[in-house]
Amino acid sequence: MIWGKEKRLCILYALTPVHAGSGQALRAVDLPIQRERHTGIPIVQSSGIKGSIRDWCEKAWGSEGKDLADKIFGKAGETGSNWAGAVTLTDAKLLLFPVRSNVAPFVHITSPSVLKRFKDDMDLIGGHEIPEIVNLTNSEHYVPLMGNFDDDVILEDIIVKKASNSAYKTWGDKLREVFTDLINAKVILVTDEVFGYLTRMATEVQAHIAIEDETGTAKDGSLRYQEYLPSDSVLYFVAFFADVRAKDASGIKASEVARKITDGGVSSHIQIGGDFTLGKGICKVRWIKPSVGGRS
């Protein structure tokens, strides 16, 4: 049994580009984003997610924010005055990636292995009927999950042809259920190879410089290229909530911890990653409860 009496799955819809660094550069980028080592797919590590949620909750909880955050998220200190937190989070995984297309300003893409992971993580929280995964092997094909498409779709510099696969109709229905009023209406399934290529080569890269105060010109050697997950990316993570361990707050149960975070702390939006003052990393939040169609 996974530690934690209460479980939620949290959907993050990026309203602005997200930079969670530093990962390993796959191209000529000075400040790359975090990626899984074995797949190269972008992620946001759980330590960064947890820090952002804690900071967001401290501010939302007002005058009791710092003390309550110590009790719920844990406190470091000398023996006897420290304790582990009551919140466990996984890394935020990429579920839907936005790509330029000829059929719309952009379409969301996903892949069989990405959906398989999403199914496994939904199974962790329980109570949801998640369709089985059918593999897609031809890299020249795609399967429409949401929206109407022509036979040929251009994704950046790749052309893919529509393939009919009735086995994925239930996945389209599930995505509509989970993402109602949250995502663009056009979602397609591509092969793992195409998904991996586009998530490596179609991320956003911005050039940054520092300006000399006296001259108003660029400082020598200040040019750097920074990678971002583009706006409209969709990530998710799983959260587990337990009873608070702090001695003076032993009455705070797991259900109350979950309520304080999902209803009172991070109920609609959060900001993750770097470049806070540049408006990066702002995400819309949706919490999924462990029941069919359940949403916090």
Buried (B, 14 or more C-beta within 10 A) or exposed (E): EEEBBBBBBBBBBBBBBBBBBEBEBBEEBBBBBBBEEEBBBBBBBBEBBBEBBBBBBBEBBEEEBEBBBBBBBBBEEEEEEEBEBBBBBBBBBBBBBBBBBEBBEBBBBBBBBBBBBBBEBBEEBEBBEBBEBBEBEEBEBBBBBBBEBEEEBBBEEBEBEBBEBEEBBEBBEBBBEBBEEEBBEBBBBBBBEBBBBBBBEBBBBBEEEEEEEEEEEEEEEEEEBBBBBBBBBBBBBBBBBBBBBBEEBEEBBBEBBBBBBBEEBBBEEBBBBBBEEEEBBBBBBBBBBBEEEEBB
